[in-house]
Amino acid sequence: MDMKKKSWFCAGLLTAIILSIIACGGSIRYAERDPDIKDFHPRTIGLLYVDVGTYGEARGVIDEIIITDLIDRRWFATVLTSDALKNQLKNDQELQKAVADYLLKLNTVNYSDPALSRQIGDSLKIETFLIVTVDSWNYATEQKDKVSQDVAKAGLSMKLVEAATGRIAWKAGHNIVKEYTFLKPDLKDVGKSVVNAMIGAMPH
């Protein structure tokens, strides 16, 4: 290979590497898809539950962010809103019990009960539902290279459940830590970035 061709080859290779790095930069921290669930293209979805844990400021806020993102993408014929879910739960004691029992089994023994998930899906008329945990939603001061740095942190874990089978089609985790000096970022905006990245990587 002469020097001119070699230079073009190196430049092309470098460009490909840079583009690859840029593409990877948009990926989320962790994601796992069930390889046995083929052709997973649900048309209806709902946000079943959000566990905010100790991050009470995220209550209701993260629900709205997720629902809005799902609706705006227009991937689904129906997105069950949080208000619609609350109304159905309030008027259906059997559904209340099914959701409570399902979440108890999922959280205590990591078992996604297919009979309960099917009952939930049939009652709510959704093919799949999301379960979300807020892992971080706070401001903090961290040490970086022996220097204190103020940060805004938002992190989530998600499980996407196929209602008819109870199988967890996809699970993922992602977090964003935004450094700041004077202007304090709104946690809602940081949360939107986390949700946008995660929903964007979700199978549909």
LODODO-765527 format. One line per field, with one value per atom (N, C-alpha, C): residue number from 1; x negated, y, z; residue in three letters. Coordinates in nm, 2 decimals. Atoms other than C-alpha are relative to their C-alpha. Layout:
pos <- [NUM	...]
xx <- [X	...]
yy <- [Y	...]
zz <- [Z	...]
code <- [ALA	...]
END
This chain:
pos <- [1	1	1	2	2	2	3	3	3	4	4	4	5	5	5	6	6	6	7	7	7	8	8	8	9	9	9	10	10	10	11	11	11	12	12	12	13	13	13	14	14	14	15	15	15	16	16	16	17	17	17	18	18	18	19	19	19	20	20	20	21	21	21	22	22	22	23	23	23	24	24	24	25	25	25	26	26	26	27	27	27	28	28	28	29	29	29	30	30	30	31	31	31	32	32	32	33	33	33	34	34	34	35	35	35	36	36	36	37	37	37	38	38	38	39	39	39	40	40	40	41	41	41	42	42	42	43	43	43	44	44	44	45	45	45	46	46	46	47	47	47	48	48	48	49	49	49	50	50	50	51	51	51	52	52	52	53	53	53	54	54	54	55	55	55	56	56	56	57	57	57	58	58	58	59	59	59	60	60	60	61	61	61	62	62	62	63	63	63	64	64	64	65	65	65	66	66	66	67	67	67	68	68	68	69	69	69	70	70	70	71	71	71	72	72	72	73	73	73	74	74	74	75	75	75	76	76	76	77	77	77	78	78	78	79	79	79	80	80	80	81	81	81	82	82	82	83	83	83	84	84	84	85	85	85	86	86	86	87	87	87	88	88	88	89	89	89	90	90	90	91	91	91	92	92	92	93	93	93	94	94	94	95	95	95	96	96	96	97	97	97	98	98	98	99	99	99	100	100	100	101	101	101	102	102	102	103	103	103	104	104	104	105	105	105	106	106	106	107	107	107	108	108	108	109	109	109	110	110	110	111	111	111	112	112	112	113	113	113	114	114	114	115	115	115	116	116	116	117	117	117	118	118	118	119	119	119	120	120	120	121	121	121	122	122	122	123	123	123	124	124	124	125	125	125	126	126	126	127	127	127	128	128	128	129	129	129	130	130	130	131	131	131	132	132	132	133	133	133	134	134	134	135	135	135	136	136	136	137	137	137	138	138	138	139	139	139	140	140	140	141	141	141	142	142	142	143	143	143	144	144	144	145	145	145	146	146	146	147	147	147	148	148	148	149	149	149	150	150	150	151	151	151	152	152	152	153	153	153	154	154	154	155	155	155	156	156	156	157	157	157	158	158	158	159	159	159	160	160	160	161	161	161	162	162	162	163	163	163	164	164	164	165	165	165	166	166	166	167	167	167	168	168	168	169	169	169	170	170	170	171	171	171	172	172	172	173	173	173	174	174	174	175	175	175	176	176	176	177	177	177	178	178	178	179	179	179	180	180	180	181	181	181	182	182	182	183	183	183	184	184	184	185	185	185	186	186	186	187	187	187	188	188	188	189	189	189	190	190	190	191	191	191	192	192	192	193	193	193	194	194	194	195	195	195	196	196	196	197	197	197	198	198	198	199	199	199	200	200	200	201	201	201	202	202	202	203	203	203	204	204	204]
xx <- [-0.09	0.00	-0.09	0.08	-0.15	0.04	-0.02	-0.17	0.14	-0.13	0.14	0.11	-0.11	0.36	0.00	0.01	0.23	0.05	-0.05	0.31	0.15	-0.15	0.67	0.06	-0.05	0.71	0.00	0.01	0.59	0.10	-0.10	0.81	0.14	-0.13	1.11	0.02	0.00	1.03	0.03	-0.02	1.00	0.14	-0.13	1.33	0.10	-0.09	1.50	0.00	0.02	1.36	0.07	-0.07	1.48	0.15	-0.15	1.83	0.05	-0.04	1.84	0.01	0.01	1.74	0.12	-0.12	2.01	0.13	-0.12	2.27	0.02	-0.01	2.18	0.03	-0.02	2.19	0.15	-0.14	2.57	0.06	-0.05	2.61	0.03	-0.03	2.75	-0.09	0.10	2.56	0.02	-0.02	2.72	0.13	-0.12	2.98	-0.01	0.00	3.08	0.14	-0.12	3.34	0.02	-0.02	3.50	-0.01	0.03	3.36	0.11	-0.10	3.65	0.13	-0.12	3.92	-0.03	0.03	3.92	0.12	-0.11	4.11	0.08	-0.07	4.20	0.03	-0.05	4.41	0.13	-0.13	4.68	0.06	-0.07	4.94	0.06	-0.06	5.06	-0.09	0.09	4.86	0.05	-0.03	4.90	-0.11	0.10	4.69	0.06	-0.07	4.79	-0.04	0.04	4.58	-0.14	0.13	4.30	-0.03	0.05	4.10	-0.10	0.09	3.95	-0.09	0.08	3.80	-0.01	0.02	3.64	0.01	0.01	3.66	0.14	-0.13	4.00	0.03	-0.01	3.94	0.03	-0.03	3.97	0.14	-0.14	4.32	0.09	-0.09	4.56	-0.07	0.08	4.29	-0.05	0.06	4.12	0.11	-0.11	4.46	0.04	-0.04	4.55	-0.10	0.11	4.21	0.01	-0.01	4.24	0.12	-0.12	4.60	-0.01	0.01	4.53	-0.09	0.09	4.23	0.06	-0.06	4.42	0.10	-0.11	4.71	-0.07	0.06	4.48	-0.07	0.07	4.30	0.10	-0.11	4.63	-0.04	0.03	4.50	0.12	-0.10	4.81	0.14	-0.14	5.18	0.07	-0.05	5.26	-0.10	0.09	5.06	0.09	-0.08	5.24	-0.06	0.05	5.20	0.01	0.00	5.13	0.14	-0.13	5.47	0.10	-0.09	5.65	-0.02	0.03	5.47	0.05	-0.05	5.55	0.15	-0.15	5.92	0.04	-0.03	5.93	-0.03	0.04	5.75	0.10	-0.09	5.98	0.14	-0.13	6.29	0.00	0.01	6.17	-0.09	0.07	6.07	-0.08	0.07	5.97	-0.13	0.12	5.73	-0.10	0.09	5.59	-0.08	0.06	5.52	-0.10	0.09	5.37	-0.13	0.12	5.13	-0.09	0.08	5.03	-0.07	0.06	4.97	-0.11	0.10	4.78	-0.13	0.11	4.55	-0.07	0.06	4.49	-0.09	0.07	4.38	-0.13	0.11	4.16	-0.11	0.10	3.99	-0.06	0.05	3.95	-0.08	0.07	3.86	-0.04	0.03	3.80	0.07	-0.08	4.08	0.11	-0.10	4.30	0.11	-0.11	4.62	0.08	-0.07	4.77	0.15	-0.15	5.13	0.04	-0.04	5.13	-0.03	0.03	4.96	0.10	-0.11	5.22	0.13	-0.12	5.50	-0.01	0.02	5.35	0.01	-0.01	5.31	0.14	-0.14	5.66	0.09	-0.08	5.81	-0.02	0.04	5.62	0.00	0.00	5.64	-0.13	0.14	5.26	-0.07	0.08	5.02	-0.13	0.13	4.72	0.01	0.01	4.64	-0.14	0.13	4.35	0.00	0.02	4.23	-0.14	0.12	3.98	-0.04	0.06	3.75	-0.09	0.09	3.59	-0.12	0.13	3.23	-0.07	0.06	3.12	0.08	-0.07	3.29	-0.03	0.05	3.09	-0.12	0.12	2.82	-0.10	0.10	2.49	-0.13	0.13	2.13	-0.10	0.09	1.87	-0.14	0.15	1.49	-0.05	0.05	1.33	-0.14	0.14	0.95	-0.03	0.02	0.95	0.06	-0.07	1.18	0.15	-0.14	1.54	0.08	-0.08	1.79	0.15	-0.15	2.17	0.06	-0.06	2.38	0.15	-0.14	2.74	0.01	0.00	2.82	0.14	-0.12	3.10	-0.03	0.02	3.11	0.12	-0.12	3.37	-0.03	0.00	3.42	0.14	-0.13	3.70	0.01	-0.03	3.86	0.12	-0.11	4.08	0.06	-0.06	4.32	0.10	-0.10	4.51	0.12	-0.11	4.85	0.06	-0.06	4.98	-0.08	0.09	4.68	-0.07	0.07	4.53	-0.15	0.14	4.19	-0.05	0.06	3.96	-0.07	0.05	3.90	-0.13	0.12	3.64	-0.01	0.02	3.48	-0.13	0.11	3.24	-0.02	0.03	3.07	-0.08	0.08	2.93	0.00	0.01	2.82	-0.08	0.07	2.70	-0.05	0.06	2.47	-0.04	0.03	2.46	-0.07	0.08	2.19	0.05	-0.03	2.26	-0.08	0.07	2.10	0.09	-0.09	2.35	0.14	-0.14	2.67	0.04	-0.04	2.84	0.10	-0.09	2.99	0.13	-0.13	3.36	-0.01	0.00	3.38	0.10	-0.09	3.68	-0.06	0.07	3.47	-0.10	0.10	3.20	0.08	-0.08	3.47	0.06	-0.05	3.61	-0.11	0.11	3.27	-0.02	0.01	3.25	0.11	-0.11	3.60	-0.01	0.01	3.54	-0.10	0.10	3.23	0.05	-0.04	3.39	0.12	-0.11	3.72	-0.04	0.06	3.52	-0.06	0.07	3.34	0.10	-0.10	3.66	0.06	-0.06	3.79	0.15	-0.14	4.12	0.05]
yy <- [-0.12	0.00	0.12	-0.12	0.34	0.10	-0.09	0.63	0.07	-0.07	0.81	-0.08	0.09	0.51	-0.03	0.03	0.43	0.12	-0.12	0.79	0.00	0.00	0.76	-0.11	0.11	0.42	0.03	-0.04	0.55	0.10	-0.10	0.85	-0.06	0.07	0.63	-0.08	0.09	0.39	0.09	-0.09	0.68	0.06	-0.05	0.83	-0.11	0.11	0.49	-0.02	0.02	0.46	0.11	-0.12	0.81	-0.01	0.02	0.74	-0.11	0.11	0.42	0.04	-0.05	0.59	0.09	-0.09	0.86	-0.08	0.09	0.59	-0.07	0.07	0.40	0.10	-0.10	0.72	0.02	-0.02	0.72	-0.12	0.13	0.37	0.02	0.00	0.30	-0.09	0.07	0.16	-0.15	0.15	-0.19	-0.03	0.05	-0.37	-0.15	0.14	-0.73	-0.04	0.04	-0.88	-0.15	0.14	-1.22	-0.05	0.04	-1.40	-0.10	0.09	-1.65	0.06	-0.07	-1.39	0.06	-0.04	-1.35	0.09	-0.09	-1.08	0.07	-0.07	-0.88	0.14	-0.13	-0.59	0.03	-0.02	-0.51	0.14	-0.12	-0.25	0.08	-0.07	-0.16	-0.02	0.00	-0.07	0.09	-0.08	0.07	0.00	-0.01	0.19	-0.05	0.07	-0.05	0.06	-0.04	0.07	0.07	-0.07	0.31	0.00	0.00	0.25	0.11	-0.11	0.58	-0.02	0.02	0.44	0.12	-0.12	0.72	0.13	-0.12	0.96	0.06	-0.04	1.11	0.11	-0.11	1.41	-0.05	0.06	1.18	-0.05	0.06	1.06	0.09	-0.06	1.14	0.07	-0.07	1.34	-0.10	0.10	1.03	-0.07	0.07	0.87	0.08	-0.08	1.17	0.01	0.00	1.18	-0.12	0.13	0.81	-0.01	0.00	0.83	0.09	-0.10	1.14	-0.04	0.06	0.98	-0.11	0.11	0.67	0.05	-0.05	0.87	0.07	-0.09	1.11	-0.09	0.08	0.82	-0.06	0.05	0.69	-0.15	0.14	0.33	-0.09	0.09	0.20	0.06	-0.05	0.22	0.05	-0.04	0.26	0.01	-0.01	0.39	0.03	-0.02	0.35	0.10	-0.11	0.67	-0.04	0.02	0.68	0.03	-0.03	0.84	-0.11	0.11	0.57	-0.12	0.12	0.30	0.02	-0.02	0.46	-0.01	0.01	0.49	-0.15	0.14	0.12	-0.07	0.07	0.01	0.04	-0.05	0.22	-0.07	0.05	0.06	-0.16	0.14	-0.30	-0.07	0.06	-0.48	-0.12	0.12	-0.80	0.04	-0.05	-0.60	0.05	-0.05	-0.43	-0.11	0.12	-0.77	-0.06	0.06	-0.91	0.08	-0.08	-0.61	-0.01	0.01	-0.62	-0.13	0.14	-1.00	-0.02	0.02	-0.98	0.08	-0.08	-0.70	-0.06	0.06	-0.88	-0.12	0.12	-1.20	0.05	-0.05	-1.00	0.06	-0.08	-0.79	-0.09	0.08	-1.07	-0.12	0.12	-1.38	0.01	-0.02	-1.23	-0.09	0.09	-1.43	0.08	-0.07	-1.28	-0.10	0.10	-1.48	0.01	-0.01	-1.56	0.01	-0.01	-1.61	0.14	-0.14	-1.27	0.10	-0.09	-1.09	0.00	0.01	-1.23	0.06	-0.06	-1.12	0.15	-0.15	-0.77	0.05	-0.04	-0.75	-0.01	0.01	-0.87	0.11	-0.11	-0.63	0.14	-0.14	-0.33	0.01	0.00	-0.44	0.05	-0.03	-0.41	-0.12	0.12	-0.65	0.00	-0.01	-0.53	0.11	-0.11	-0.32	0.02	-0.04	-0.14	0.01	-0.02	-0.16	0.07	-0.09	0.11	0.02	-0.04	0.17	0.12	-0.11	0.50	-0.03	0.04	0.43	0.12	-0.12	0.79	0.12	-0.12	1.13	0.11	-0.09	1.38	0.09	-0.09	1.65	-0.05	0.05	1.55	0.08	-0.05	1.66	-0.11	0.11	1.42	0.04	-0.03	1.41	-0.05	0.04	1.41	0.06	-0.05	1.43	0.09	-0.07	1.55	0.14	-0.13	1.84	-0.03	0.01	1.87	0.05	-0.03	1.87	-0.02	0.01	1.94	-0.07	0.08	1.70	-0.02	0.04	1.63	-0.14	0.14	1.26	-0.05	0.07	1.06	-0.13	0.13	0.69	-0.09	0.08	0.43	-0.14	0.13	0.06	-0.03	0.03	-0.08	-0.15	0.13	-0.41	0.01	0.00	-0.46	-0.15	0.14	-0.76	-0.03	0.05	-0.95	-0.06	0.03	-0.97	-0.14	0.13	-1.29	-0.12	0.11	-1.50	0.03	-0.04	-1.30	0.01	-0.01	-1.31	0.14	-0.13	-1.02	0.01	-0.01	-0.93	0.08	-0.09	-0.66	0.07	-0.07	-0.51	0.09	-0.09	-0.22	0.10	-0.10	0.04	0.11	-0.11	0.38	0.11	-0.12	0.69	0.11	-0.11	1.03	0.09	-0.08	1.24	0.13	-0.13	1.61	0.09	-0.09	1.83	0.14	-0.14	2.19	0.08	-0.09	2.49	0.11	-0.11	2.78	-0.03	0.02	2.69	-0.14	0.14	2.39	-0.06	0.06	2.16	-0.05	0.05	2.07	-0.15	0.15	1.70	-0.06	0.04	1.67	-0.01	0.00	1.76	-0.11	0.11	1.51	-0.13	0.12	1.25	-0.02	0.01	1.32	-0.06	0.05	1.25	-0.15	0.14	0.92	-0.08	0.07	0.82	-0.01	0.00	0.92	-0.10	0.10	0.71	-0.14	0.13	0.41	-0.05	0.04	0.41	-0.01	0.01	0.47	-0.14	0.13	0.14	-0.12	0.10	-0.05	-0.07	0.07	-0.32	0.04	-0.04	-0.23	-0.06]
zz <- [0.00	0.00	0.00	0.00	-0.10	0.11	-0.11	0.14	-0.01	0.02	-0.01	0.04	-0.04	0.02	0.15	-0.14	0.36	0.09	-0.08	0.48	-0.01	0.01	0.34	0.09	-0.08	0.51	0.15	-0.15	0.85	0.03	-0.03	0.82	0.01	0.00	0.74	0.12	-0.12	1.02	0.13	-0.12	1.27	0.00	0.01	1.15	0.05	-0.04	1.20	0.15	-0.15	1.55	0.07	-0.06	1.64	0.00	0.01	1.51	0.09	-0.09	1.70	0.14	-0.14	2.02	0.03	-0.01	1.96	0.01	-0.01	1.90	0.13	-0.13	2.21	0.12	-0.10	2.41	0.04	-0.03	2.38	0.07	-0.06	2.53	0.15	-0.14	2.87	0.08	-0.08	3.16	0.00	-0.01	3.17	-0.07	0.06	2.96	-0.03	0.02	2.93	-0.06	0.07	2.69	0.01	0.00	2.72	-0.14	0.14	2.41	-0.05	0.04	2.42	-0.05	0.04	2.36	-0.14	0.14	1.98	-0.05	0.06	1.78	0.10	-0.10	2.08	-0.04	0.05	1.95	0.06	-0.06	2.20	-0.05	0.05	2.10	0.11	-0.12	2.45	0.12	-0.11	2.76	0.11	-0.12	3.11	0.10	-0.11	3.39	0.13	-0.11	3.66	0.14	-0.14	3.96	-0.01	-0.02	4.05	0.15	-0.14	4.37	0.01	-0.01	4.47	0.12	-0.12	4.79	0.09	-0.08	4.99	-0.07	0.09	4.70	-0.02	0.01	4.78	-0.10	0.10	4.55	-0.14	0.14	4.25	-0.01	0.00	4.35	-0.10	0.09	4.07	-0.12	0.11	3.87	-0.10	0.09	3.73	-0.08	0.07	3.64	-0.12	0.11	3.43	-0.11	0.10	3.26	-0.09	0.08	3.16	-0.09	0.08	3.04	-0.12	0.11	2.84	-0.11	0.09	2.68	-0.09	0.07	2.59	-0.10	0.09	2.44	-0.12	0.11	2.24	-0.11	0.10	2.07	-0.10	0.09	1.92	-0.04	0.03	1.93	0.03	-0.05	2.11	-0.04	0.03	2.01	0.13	-0.12	2.38	0.11	-0.12	2.68	0.11	-0.12	3.01	0.09	-0.08	3.20	0.15	-0.15	3.58	0.06	-0.05	3.64	-0.03	0.04	3.45	0.08	-0.08	3.64	0.14	-0.13	3.97	0.01	-0.01	3.89	-0.01	0.01	3.79	0.12	-0.13	4.10	0.11	-0.10	4.31	0.00	0.02	4.16	-0.01	0.02	4.14	0.10	-0.12	4.46	-0.04	0.04	4.28	-0.07	0.07	4.06	0.10	-0.11	4.37	0.06	-0.06	4.52	-0.09	0.09	4.21	-0.02	0.01	4.17	0.13	-0.13	4.54	0.01	-0.01	4.53	-0.10	0.10	4.21	0.04	-0.03	4.33	0.13	-0.12	4.67	-0.04	0.05	4.49	-0.08	0.08	4.25	0.09	-0.08	4.52	0.11	-0.11	4.78	-0.05	0.05	4.58	-0.15	0.14	4.24	-0.10	0.08	4.09	-0.07	0.08	3.81	-0.02	0.00	3.87	-0.13	0.13	3.52	0.01	-0.02	3.65	0.04	-0.05	3.83	-0.11	0.10	3.55	-0.12	0.11	3.30	0.05	-0.05	3.53	0.00	0.01	3.55	-0.14	0.14	3.18	-0.06	0.05	3.11	0.06	-0.06	3.36	-0.05	0.05	3.24	-0.15	0.15	2.87	-0.06	0.05	2.82	-0.02	0.03	2.67	0.08	-0.07	2.86	0.11	-0.10	3.17	0.05	-0.05	3.32	0.15	-0.15	3.68	0.01	0.00	3.77	0.15	-0.13	4.07	-0.01	0.00	4.15	0.08	-0.06	4.23	0.06	-0.05	4.28	-0.06	0.04	4.27	0.10	-0.11	4.47	-0.05	0.02	4.49	0.10	-0.09	4.64	-0.03	0.02	4.68	0.00	0.01	4.56	-0.02	0.01	4.57	-0.14	0.13	4.23	-0.01	0.00	4.21	0.12	-0.13	4.57	0.00	0.01	4.47	0.02	-0.03	4.60	-0.13	0.12	4.31	0.03	-0.02	4.34	-0.12	0.11	4.13	0.03	-0.01	4.05	-0.06	0.04	4.02	-0.01	0.03	3.87	-0.06	0.05	3.82	0.02	0.00	3.74	-0.04	0.05	3.70	-0.06	0.06	3.47	-0.03	0.05	3.41	-0.09	0.10	3.10	0.00	-0.02	3.17	-0.11	0.10	2.90	0.09	-0.09	3.07	-0.01	0.03	2.91	0.06	-0.05	3.03	0.13	-0.12	3.32	-0.02	0.02	3.15	-0.01	0.01	3.19	-0.13	0.14	2.83	0.00	0.01	2.91	0.14	-0.13	3.22	-0.02	0.03	3.23	0.12	-0.10	3.46	-0.07	0.06	3.38	0.10	-0.09	3.57	-0.06	0.05	3.49	0.12	-0.10	3.72	-0.07	0.06	3.62	0.09	-0.08	3.76	-0.02	0.02	3.83	0.11	-0.09	4.00	0.06	-0.05	4.02	-0.02	0.03	3.85	0.02	-0.04	4.01	-0.10	0.10	3.75	0.06	-0.05	3.79	-0.01	0.01	3.88	-0.10	0.10	3.66	-0.14	0.13	3.36	-0.01	0.00	3.46	-0.01	0.01	3.51	-0.14	0.14	3.16	-0.09	0.08	3.01	0.02	-0.03	3.19	-0.06	0.06	3.08	-0.15	0.15	2.72	-0.05	0.04	2.70	0.02	-0.03	2.86	-0.09	0.09	2.67	-0.14	0.13	2.36	-0.03	0.02	2.42	0.02	-0.04	2.52	-0.13	0.11	2.28	-0.02	0.03	2.11	-0.13]
code <- [MET	MET	MET	ASP	ASP	ASP	MET	MET	MET	LYS	LYS	LYS	LYS	LYS	LYS	LYS	LYS	LYS	SER	SER	SER	TRP	TRP	TRP	PHE	PHE	PHE	CYS	CYS	CYS	ALA	ALA	ALA	GLY	GLY	GLY	LEU	LEU	LEU	LEU	LEU	LEU	THR	THR	THR	ALA	ALA	ALA	ILE	ILE	ILE	ILE	ILE	ILE	LEU	LEU	LEU	SER	SER	SER	ILE	ILE	ILE	ILE	ILE	ILE	ALA	ALA	ALA	CYS	CYS	CYS	GLY	GLY	GLY	GLY	GLY	GLY	SER	SER	SER	ILE	ILE	ILE	ARG	ARG	ARG	TYR	TYR	TYR	ALA	ALA	ALA	GLU	GLU	GLU	ARG	ARG	ARG	ASP	ASP	ASP	PRO	PRO	PRO	ASP	ASP	ASP	ILE	ILE	ILE	LYS	LYS	LYS	ASP	ASP	ASP	PHE	PHE	PHE	HIS	HIS	HIS	PRO	PRO	PRO	ARG	ARG	ARG	THR	THR	THR	ILE	ILE	ILE	GLY	GLY	GLY	LEU	LEU	LEU	LEU	LEU	LEU	TYR	TYR	TYR	VAL	VAL	VAL	ASP	ASP	ASP	VAL	VAL	VAL	GLY	GLY	GLY	THR	THR	THR	TYR	TYR	TYR	GLY	GLY	GLY	GLU	GLU	GLU	ALA	ALA	ALA	ARG	ARG	ARG	GLY	GLY	GLY	VAL	VAL	VAL	ILE	ILE	ILE	ASP	ASP	ASP	GLU	GLU	GLU	ILE	ILE	ILE	ILE	ILE	ILE	ILE	ILE	ILE	THR	THR	THR	ASP	ASP	ASP	LEU	LEU	LEU	ILE	ILE	ILE	ASP	ASP	ASP	ARG	ARG	ARG	ARG	ARG	ARG	TRP	TRP	TRP	PHE	PHE	PHE	ALA	ALA	ALA	THR	THR	THR	VAL	VAL	VAL	LEU	LEU	LEU	THR	THR	THR	SER	SER	SER	ASP	ASP	ASP	ALA	ALA	ALA	LEU	LEU	LEU	LYS	LYS	LYS	ASN	ASN	ASN	GLN	GLN	GLN	LEU	LEU	LEU	LYS	LYS	LYS	ASN	ASN	ASN	ASP	ASP	ASP	GLN	GLN	GLN	GLU	GLU	GLU	LEU	LEU	LEU	GLN	GLN	GLN	LYS	LYS	LYS	ALA	ALA	ALA	VAL	VAL	VAL	ALA	ALA	ALA	ASP	ASP	ASP	TYR	TYR	TYR	LEU	LEU	LEU	LEU	LEU	LEU	LYS	LYS	LYS	LEU	LEU	LEU	ASN	ASN	ASN	THR	THR	THR	VAL	VAL	VAL	ASN	ASN	ASN	TYR	TYR	TYR	SER	SER	SER	ASP	ASP	ASP	PRO	PRO	PRO	ALA	ALA	ALA	LEU	LEU	LEU	SER	SER	SER	ARG	ARG	ARG	GLN	GLN	GLN	ILE	ILE	ILE	GLY	GLY	GLY	ASP	ASP	ASP	SER	SER	SER	LEU	LEU	LEU	LYS	LYS	LYS	ILE	ILE	ILE	GLU	GLU	GLU	THR	THR	THR	PHE	PHE	PHE	LEU	LEU	LEU	ILE	ILE	ILE	VAL	VAL	VAL	THR	THR	THR	VAL	VAL	VAL	ASP	ASP	ASP	SER	SER	SER	TRP	TRP	TRP	ASN	ASN	ASN	TYR	TYR	TYR	ALA	ALA	ALA	THR	THR	THR	GLU	GLU	GLU	GLN	GLN	GLN	LYS	LYS	LYS	ASP	ASP	ASP	LYS	LYS	LYS	VAL	VAL	VAL	SER	SER	SER	GLN	GLN	GLN	ASP	ASP	ASP	VAL	VAL	VAL	ALA	ALA	ALA	LYS	LYS	LYS	ALA	ALA	ALA	GLY	GLY	GLY	LEU	LEU	LEU	SER	SER	SER	MET	MET	MET	LYS	LYS	LYS	LEU	LEU	LEU	VAL	VAL	VAL	GLU	GLU	GLU	ALA	ALA	ALA	ALA	ALA	ALA	THR	THR	THR	GLY	GLY	GLY	ARG	ARG	ARG	ILE	ILE	ILE	ALA	ALA	ALA	TRP	TRP	TRP	LYS	LYS	LYS	ALA	ALA	ALA	GLY	GLY	GLY	HIS	HIS	HIS	ASN	ASN	ASN	ILE	ILE	ILE	VAL	VAL	VAL	LYS	LYS	LYS	GLU	GLU	GLU	TYR	TYR	TYR	THR	THR	THR	PHE	PHE	PHE	LEU	LEU	LEU	LYS	LYS	LYS	PRO	PRO	PRO	ASP	ASP	ASP	LEU	LEU	LEU	LYS	LYS	LYS	ASP	ASP	ASP	VAL	VAL	VAL	GLY	GLY	GLY	LYS	LYS	LYS	SER	SER	SER	VAL	VAL	VAL	VAL	VAL	VAL	ASN	ASN	ASN	ALA	ALA	ALA	MET	MET	MET	ILE	ILE	ILE	GLY	GLY	GLY	ALA	ALA	ALA	MET	MET	MET	PRO	PRO	PRO	HIS	HIS	HIS]
END
